[in-house]
Every structure is written in C-alpha cells, then in structure tokens.
Amino acid sequence: MSGKELTIEEVIEEMGKLKIRYYDIAHRLRINFAKIRLRSVVPKDIMVKGGRRTNDKILLSIAEQDDLRTELSEVKKAYYSYKDLLIELIWEKEKKSTKEEMIQFYKEKMHYSYDEIAVLIGYSKRQVQRIYKELKDVTQCH
C-alpha cells in the first residue's frame, strides 16, 4: 500500500486481484504436489548418464513447493491487511453517511443481500427493501 489514501473501490479491486492470484498459486501448488508423488522407477531413469534424473526433478519440485507456500502465505497476509483497511474505510463512511446512503452503498457496491443490510443498518428487511426501492426510483427519475 502506498502513502496515498485508497478509496473503498480501489481496496475492493486490489482484494479481487489478490484473490485471483491466491487461487492461481493454489492451483500451481496442487499441480506441483501431483509431480512430487512417488512414482515407480523407470529403467531409463537409472541408465541415463548426465542430465536430470527423477530424484533431481523431485527435489526441484519440493523446493518449488516451498516457494509457492511462502508466496501463498504472503498473498494471504496482503489480502487480510486490505480487508482490515476496507473495514476501517466502511466505518468511516458510516460515520459520515445517512442510513439511506449506506443502504444504497451496501446493495450496489458491496452486493449484500437485504437480510445482511438489515442487520448492519438496524432496520427490518422490509424497510431496507422499501428504502432501496425509493432511492432507485428517485435516481431513475433524474
């Protein structure tokens, strides 16, 4: 994170990128794990002089496995630090915004369900639906 203040949208975008990177690394980790499994020894592995042998490939795969786990851990830490930042930014927004603005924010930006918004705002689900519908009607008229 830079010294510049990030917006909620930028933090969400960064979290999305980290999530994609996390899944990519996890996928590579699974593929690498399959390479490490012990296989039967093929005569060509024993008879070949020079070059890489099966044992060398396994050692390289184990080293790569460790590197991938380290990278996965770093991505996970970065994701959770962005998550903490997002929570702080949302709390700041709640202090400055009306409940109606927060209903619209939670529905449109965070993609929360009416039930989740009702819990966060302290209204009933039906009230949240009514307010959101009224806000949508007003914004569509203008």
C-alpha positions in Angstrom: 0.0 0.0 0.0 1.3 3.4 -0.9 1.1 6.7 1.1 -1.9 7.7 -1.0 -5.3 7.2 0.6 -7.2 4.4 -1.2 -10.9 4.5 -1.9 -13.2 1.7 -1.0 -13.5 0.8 -4.7 -9.7 0.6 -5.1 -9.4 -1.6 -2.0 -12.1 -3.9 -3.3 -10.3 -4.1 -6.6 -7.0 -4.9 -5.0 -8.6 -7.6 -2.9 -10.1 -9.1 -6.1 -6.7 -9.2 -7.7 -5.2 -10.8 -4.7 -7.9 -13.4 -4.6 -7.3 -14.3 -8.2 -3.5 -14.5 -7.5 -4.2 -16.7 -4.4 -6.3 -19.2 -6.5 -3.6 -19.2 -9.2 -0.9 -20.1 -6.7 -3.0 -22.7 -5.0 -3.7 -24.3 -8.4 0.0 -24.4 -9.2 0.7 -25.8 -5.7 -1.8 -28.7 -6.4 -0.2 -29.4 -9.8 3.3 -29.4 -8.2 2.1 -31.7 -5.4 1.0 -34.2 -8.0 4.5 -34.1 -9.5 6.1 -34.9 -6.2 4.1 -38.0 -5.5 6.4 -41.0 -5.6 6.3 -42.8 -9.0 7.7 -46.1 -10.0 11.3 -46.0 -11.2 11.6 -46.3 -15.0 14.7 -48.1 -16.3 15.7 -45.1 -18.4 15.9 -43.0 -15.1 18.6 -45.4 -13.8 20.5 -46.0 -17.0 20.8 -42.4 -18.3 24.2 -40.8 -17.6 24.1 -37.0 -17.1 21.1 -34.8 -17.4 18.4 -34.7 -14.8 17.2 -37.8 -13.0 13.9 -38.4 -11.3 15.4 -37.6 -7.9 16.6 -34.2 -9.2 13.1 -33.5 -10.5 11.5 -34.4 -7.2 14.0 -32.2 -5.3 13.3 -29.3 -7.6 9.5 -29.8 -7.2 9.9 -29.9 -3.4 11.9 -26.6 -3.5 9.2 -25.1 -5.8 6.5 -26.3 -3.4 8.2 -24.4 -0.5 8.4 -21.3 -2.6 4.8 -21.5 -3.6 3.7 -22.0 0.0 5.7 -18.9 1.0 4.1 -16.8 -1.8 0.7 -18.1 -0.9 1.2 -17.0 2.7 2.3 -13.5 1.6 -0.7 -13.1 -0.6 -3.0 -14.2 2.2 -1.4 -11.6 4.6 -1.8 -8.9 2.0 -5.4 -9.8 1.4 -6.2 -9.7 5.1 -4.5 -6.3 5.5 -6.6 -4.9 2.7 -9.7 -6.5 4.4 -8.8 -4.7 7.6 -8.4 -1.4 5.7 -11.8 -2.0 4.0 -13.5 -2.4 7.3 -11.9 0.9 8.6 -13.0 2.7 5.4 -16.6 1.4 5.7 -16.7 2.5 9.4 -15.5 6.0 8.4 -18.2 6.1 5.6 -20.9 5.0 8.1 -20.0 8.0 10.4 -20.3 10.5 7.5 -23.3 9.0 5.6 -27.0 8.7 6.2 -28.6 5.2 6.6 -30.2 5.6 3.2 -26.8 6.2 1.6 -25.4 3.2 3.5 -28.3 1.0 2.3 -27.5 2.0 -1.3 -23.8 1.5 -0.8 -24.2 -1.9 0.7 -26.5 -3.0 -2.0 -24.7 -1.6 -5.1 -21.1 -1.6 -4.1 -20.8 -4.5 -1.6 -23.6 -6.6 -3.2 -25.0 -7.5 0.2 -28.5 -9.1 0.5 -31.4 -7.3 2.1 -31.1 -9.5 5.1 -27.4 -8.6 5.6 -28.1 -4.9 5.1 -31.0 -5.0 7.6 -28.7 -6.4 10.3 -26.0 -3.8 9.6 -28.4 -0.9 9.5 -30.7 -2.0 12.3 -33.9 -1.9 10.2 -36.1 -4.7 9.1 -35.6 -6.4 5.8 -38.9 -4.9 4.5 -37.8 -1.4 5.5 -34.5 -1.8 3.7 -36.3 -3.0 0.6 -38.7 -0.1 0.6 -36.0 2.5 1.1 -33.8 1.0 -1.6 -36.7 0.9 -4.0 -37.5 4.6 -3.2 -33.8 5.5 -3.8 -33.8 3.7 -7.1 -37.0 5.4 -8.2 -35.6 8.8 -7.4 -32.2 8.2 -9.2 -34.0 6.8 -12.2 -36.2 9.9 -12.5 -33.2 12.2 -12.6 
